[in-house]
Amino acid sequence: MEYIRVPLSIEAQFSTDGSVRPKKIVFEEKKFKIDKVLRARRRCPLVVPAIAPIEYTVLVEGQEKQIYFERDTNSWFSVKKIIKNT
């Protein structure tokens, strides 16, 4: 198995205290509302390169998803598993 980093566009709310709260995921011209942020923690995915991101576990249409925000690069991404036929 192989994993890839998938860039995302995120609509987020930035608070005066510096916190970030993702509100919507924009992927392939579709918008997905984030129903709830279940957890936010500093955690690096071990399967793709990243610079000290914050991992957000979010609820989208009843499913838990992990999205990541890298403050150093100001970018959002997710991780996708690729199954290779060998």
Backbone as a printed PyTorch tensor [residue, N CA C, xyz], in Angstrom:
tensor([[[  0.8320,  -1.1860,   0.0000],
         [  0.0000,   0.0000,   0.0000],
         [  0.8730,   1.2450,   0.0000]],

        [[  0.3360,   2.2600,  -0.5900],
         [  1.0280,   3.5380,  -0.6570],
         [  0.0510,   4.6290,  -0.2490]],

        [[  0.5830,   5.7140,   0.2790],
         [ -0.2470,   6.8300,   0.7150],
         [  0.2150,   8.0990,   0.0100]],

        [[ -0.7420,   8.9490,  -0.2880],
         [ -0.4070,  10.2360,  -0.9010],
         [ -1.0430,  11.3650,  -0.0900]],

        [[ -0.4340,  12.5010,  -0.1930],
         [ -0.9380,  13.7220,   0.4330],
         [ -1.8560,  14.4090,  -0.5710]],

        [[ -3.0850,  14.6950,  -0.1600],
         [ -4.0830,  15.3050,  -1.0410],
         [ -4.3330,  16.7360,  -0.5700]],

        [[ -3.9580,  17.7440,  -1.3720],
         [ -4.2050,  19.1360,  -0.9820],
         [ -5.7150,  19.4180,  -0.9240]],

        [[ -6.1240,  20.2140,   0.0500],
         [ -7.5330,  20.5770,   0.2160],
         [ -7.6810,  22.0850,   0.3150]],

        [[ -8.8340,  22.5550,  -0.1090],
         [ -9.2350,  23.9320,   0.1840],
         [-10.2200,  23.8360,   1.3390]],

        [[-10.0020,  24.6570,   2.3530],
         [-10.8440,  24.6360,   3.5460],
         [-11.3530,  26.0380,   3.8260]],

        [[-12.6410,  26.1400,   4.1080],
         [-13.1870,  27.3850,   4.6260],
         [-13.1010,  27.2690,   6.1410]],

        [[-12.3980,  28.2150,   6.7710],
         [-12.1480,  28.1210,   8.2090],
         [-12.4180,  29.4480,   8.8940]],

        [[-12.6460,  29.3530,  10.1880],
         [-12.8380,  30.5360,  11.0250],
         [-11.5790,  30.7130,  11.8700]],

        [[-10.9950,  31.8900,  11.7860],
         [ -9.8130,  32.2220,  12.5770],
         [-10.2460,  33.1440,  13.7020]],

        [[ -9.9690,  32.7510,  14.9410],
         [-10.3820,  33.5320,  16.1090],
         [ -9.3010,  34.5250,  16.5180]],

        [[ -9.6800,  35.4870,  17.3240],
         [ -8.7160,  36.4910,  17.7800],
         [ -7.6430,  35.8800,  18.6820]],

        [[ -7.9130,  34.7260,  19.2810],
         [ -6.9050,  34.0640,  20.1200],
         [ -5.9230,  33.2170,  19.3000]],

        [[ -6.0890,  33.2180,  17.9720],
         [ -5.1760,  32.4850,  17.1030],
         [ -5.6230,  31.0790,  16.7600]],

        [[ -6.7430,  30.6390,  17.3020],
         [ -7.2160,  29.2900,  16.9910],
         [ -7.8900,  29.2620,  15.6200]],

        [[ -7.8800,  28.0760,  15.0230],
         [ -8.4510,  27.8680,  13.6890],
         [ -9.5110,  26.7870,  13.8130]],

        [[-10.6640,  27.0270,  13.2080],
         [-11.7500,  26.0480,  13.2240],
         [-12.2350,  25.8310,  11.7940]],

        [[-11.9770,  24.6420,  11.2250],
         [-12.4460,  24.3760,   9.8600],
         [-13.9670,  24.2800,   9.8180]],

        [[-14.5700,  24.8430,   8.7730],
         [-16.0240,  24.8620,   8.6430],
         [-16.5210,  24.0590,   7.4410]],

        [[-15.7990,  24.1350,   6.3150],
         [-16.1960,  23.4250,   5.0950],
         [-14.9570,  22.9230,   4.3710]],

        [[-15.1130,  21.7540,   3.7420],
         [-14.0670,  21.2000,   2.8900],
         [-14.5040,  21.4260,   1.4540]],

        [[-13.6160,  21.9750,   0.6400],
         [-13.8900,  22.1710,  -0.7800],
         [-12.9640,  21.2230,  -1.5360]],

        [[-13.5770,  20.2520,  -2.2400],
         [-12.7960,  19.2480,  -2.9520],
         [-13.4730,  18.9510,  -4.2800]],

        [[-12.7040,  19.0740,  -5.3560],
         [-13.2190,  18.8420,  -6.7110],
         [-14.5130,  19.6190,  -6.9630]],

        [[-14.4790,  20.9040,  -6.6250],
         [-15.5640,  21.8470,  -6.8600],
         [-16.8390,  21.5450,  -6.0620]],

        [[-16.7550,  20.6630,  -5.0710],
         [-17.8930,  20.3800,  -4.1990],
         [-17.5520,  20.8660,  -2.7920]],

        [[-18.5690,  21.3440,  -2.0790],
         [-18.3880,  21.7790,  -0.6990],
         [-19.0520,  20.7780,   0.2370]],

        [[-18.3100,  20.4300,   1.2840],
         [-18.8090,  19.5110,   2.2960],
         [-18.7630,  20.2170,   3.6420]],

        [[-19.9270,  20.3540,   4.2760],
         [-20.0050,  21.0340,   5.5690],
         [-19.4210,  20.1360,   6.6510]],

        [[-18.5810,  20.7180,   7.4840],
         [-18.0500,  20.0080,   8.6410],
         [-19.0780,  20.1660,   9.7540]],

        [[-19.7130,  19.0550,  10.1120],
         [-20.7730,  19.0950,  11.1130],
         [-20.2280,  19.3680,  12.5090]],

        [[-19.0430,  18.8010,  12.7910],
         [-18.4870,  18.9440,  14.1240],
         [-16.9890,  18.6560,  14.1000]],

        [[-16.2270,  19.4180,  14.8740],
         [-14.8160,  19.1060,  15.0950],
         [-14.7650,  18.2490,  16.3590]],

        [[-14.3450,  17.0020,  16.1990],
         [-14.3070,  16.0710,  17.3230],
         [-13.0300,  16.2090,  18.1430]],

        [[-11.9230,  16.5350,  17.4520],
         [-10.6350,  16.6200,  18.1520],
         [ -9.6730,  17.4460,  17.2950]],

        [[ -8.8260,  18.1970,  17.9660],
         [ -7.7350,  18.9260,  17.3020],
         [ -6.4910,  18.7030,  18.1420]],

        [[ -5.4440,  18.2020,  17.5060],
         [ -4.1930,  17.9410,  18.2230],
         [ -3.0270,  18.0200,  17.2580]],

        [[ -1.8680,  18.3320,  17.8050],
         [ -0.6670,  18.3710,  16.9880],
         [ -0.2290,  16.9290,  16.7710]],

        [[ -0.3320,  16.4820,  15.5230],
         [  0.0060,  15.1030,  15.1950],
         [  0.4010,  15.0170,  13.7330]],

        [[  1.5120,  14.3790,  13.4900],
         [  2.0280,  14.2390,  12.1370],
         [  1.6640,  12.8580,  11.5890]],

        [[  1.0500,  12.8020,  10.4070],
         [  0.7940,  11.4860,   9.8260],
         [  2.1320,  10.8250,   9.4870]],

        [[  2.2690,   9.5700,   9.8020],
         [  3.5490,   8.8840,   9.6180],
         [  3.7840,   8.4200,   8.1810]],

        [[  2.7660,   8.4890,   7.3420],
         [  2.8680,   7.9030,   6.0020],
         [  3.1220,   8.9160,   4.8860]],

        [[  3.0560,  10.2070,   5.1860],
         [  3.3550,  11.2460,   4.1920],
         [  4.1810,  12.3350,   4.8610]],

        [[  4.9860,  13.0670,   4.0830],
         [  5.7660,  14.1500,   4.6810],
         [  4.8670,  15.3150,   5.1200]],

        [[  5.2140,  15.8920,   6.2670],
         [  4.4650,  17.0370,   6.7880],
         [  5.3400,  17.7830,   7.7830]],

        [[  5.0380,  19.0780,   7.9780],
         [  5.7960,  19.9260,   8.9040],
         [  4.9040,  20.2740,  10.0870]],

        [[  4.9880,  19.4910,  11.1550],
         [  4.2890,  19.7340,  12.4240],
         [  2.8430,  20.2090,  12.2500]],

        [[  2.0000,  19.4210,  11.5880],
         [  0.6220,  19.8660,  11.3630],
         [ -0.2730,  19.6630,  12.5840]],

        [[ -1.4260,  20.3140,  12.5340],
         [ -2.4890,  20.0600,  13.4910],
         [ -3.4520,  19.1050,  12.7930]],

        [[ -3.7440,  17.9920,  13.4500],
         [ -4.6970,  17.0240,  12.9100],
         [ -6.0720,  17.3380,  13.4780]],

        [[ -7.0240,  17.5310,  12.5880],
         [ -8.4130,  17.7380,  12.9850],
         [ -9.1910,  16.4750,  12.6420]],

        [[ -9.8340,  15.8900,  13.6340],
         [-10.7730,  14.8050,  13.3820],
         [-12.1330,  15.4640,  13.3280]],

        [[-12.7720,  15.3570,  12.1660],
         [-14.0300,  16.0630,  11.9360],
         [-15.1190,  15.0820,  11.5250]],

        [[-16.3520,  15.5030,  11.7100],
         [-17.5060,  14.7270,  11.2930],
         [-18.0960,  15.3900,  10.0570]],

        [[-18.1270,  14.6440,   8.9430],
         [-18.6570,  15.1380,   7.6720],
         [-19.6710,  14.1090,   7.1670]],

        [[-20.9130,  14.5230,   7.0610],
         [-21.9890,  13.6400,   6.6030],
         [-21.9910,  12.3160,   7.3640]],

        [[-21.8060,  12.3900,   8.6800],
         [-21.8510,  11.2110,   9.5290],
         [-20.5980,  10.3610,   9.5650]],

        [[-19.5510,  10.7730,   8.8320],
         [-18.3070,  10.0010,   8.7960],
         [-17.1660,  10.7990,   9.4020]],

        [[-16.3270,  10.1000,  10.1810],
         [-15.1350,  10.7310,  10.7310],
         [-14.0640,  10.8250,   9.6520]],

        [[-13.4330,  11.9870,   9.5690],
         [-12.3470,  12.2280,   8.6180],
         [-11.2150,  12.9250,   9.3470]],

        [[ -9.9960,  12.7210,   8.8800],
         [ -8.8470,  13.4500,   9.4030],
         [ -8.3810,  14.4280,   8.3240]],

        [[ -8.2560,  15.6850,   8.7290],
         [ -7.6610,  16.7010,   7.8650],
         [ -6.5380,  17.3590,   8.6590]],

        [[ -5.5760,  17.9140,   7.9510],
         [ -4.3800,  18.4630,   8.5910],
         [ -4.1510,  19.8940,   8.1320]],

        [[ -3.6590,  20.7180,   9.0670],
         [ -3.2920,  22.0990,   8.7550],
         [ -1.8440,  22.3240,   9.1530]],

        [[ -1.0230,  22.7030,   8.1660],
         [  0.3730,  23.0600,   8.4180],
         [  0.4800,  24.5670,   8.5150]],

        [[  0.7770,  25.0650,   9.6930],
         [  0.9180,  26.5180,   9.8670],
         [  2.1350,  27.0430,   9.0980]],

        [[  3.2150,  26.2530,   9.0650],
         [  4.4360,  26.7110,   8.3910],
         [  4.2290,  26.9730,   6.9020]],

        [[  3.4020,  26.1550,   6.2550],
         [  3.1620,  26.3220,   4.8170],
         [  1.7800,  26.9050,   4.5270]],

        [[  0.9900,  27.1080,   5.6020],
         [ -0.3710,  27.6410,   5.4700],
         [ -1.2140,  26.7800,   4.5270]],

        [[ -1.0820,  25.4580,   4.6590],
         [ -1.7960,  24.5710,   3.7450],
         [ -2.5700,  23.4900,   4.4990]],

        [[ -3.6500,  23.0660,   3.8700],
         [ -4.5100,  21.9990,   4.3750],
         [ -4.3320,  20.7830,   3.4820]],

        [[ -4.4400,  19.5820,   4.0890],
         [ -4.3530,  18.3580,   3.2950],
         [ -5.0160,  17.2010,   4.0340]],

        [[ -5.2460,  16.1420,   3.2800],
         [ -5.6750,  14.8710,   3.8640],
         [ -4.7300,  13.7970,   3.3420]],

        [[ -4.9080,  12.5970,   3.8160],
         [ -4.0690,  11.4770,   3.3920],
         [ -4.9650,  10.4300,   2.7440]],

        [[ -4.5590,   9.9630,   1.5700],
         [ -5.3370,   8.9710,   0.8380],
         [ -4.5060,   7.7160,   0.6410]],

        [[ -5.1390,   6.5710,   0.8800],
         [ -4.4720,   5.2930,   0.6890],
         [ -4.6510,   4.8610,  -0.7710]],

        [[ -3.5520,   4.4770,  -1.3990],
         [ -3.5770,   3.9940,  -2.7810],
         [ -3.2440,   2.5060,  -2.7390]],

        [[ -4.0740,   1.7040,  -3.3480],
         [ -3.7860,   0.2730,  -3.4200],
         [ -3.2020,  -0.0150,  -4.8020]],

        [[ -1.9730,  -0.4980,  -4.7970],
         [ -1.2810,  -0.7870,  -6.0550],
         [ -1.4690,  -2.2660,  -6.4120]],

        [[ -1.7560,  -2.4950,  -7.6600],
         [ -1.8090,  -3.8700,  -8.1520],
         [ -0.4230,  -4.2930,  -8.5870]],

        [[  0.0860,  -5.3420,  -7.9930],
         [  1.4290,  -5.8080,  -8.3750],
         [  1.4130,  -7.1690,  -8.9730]]])
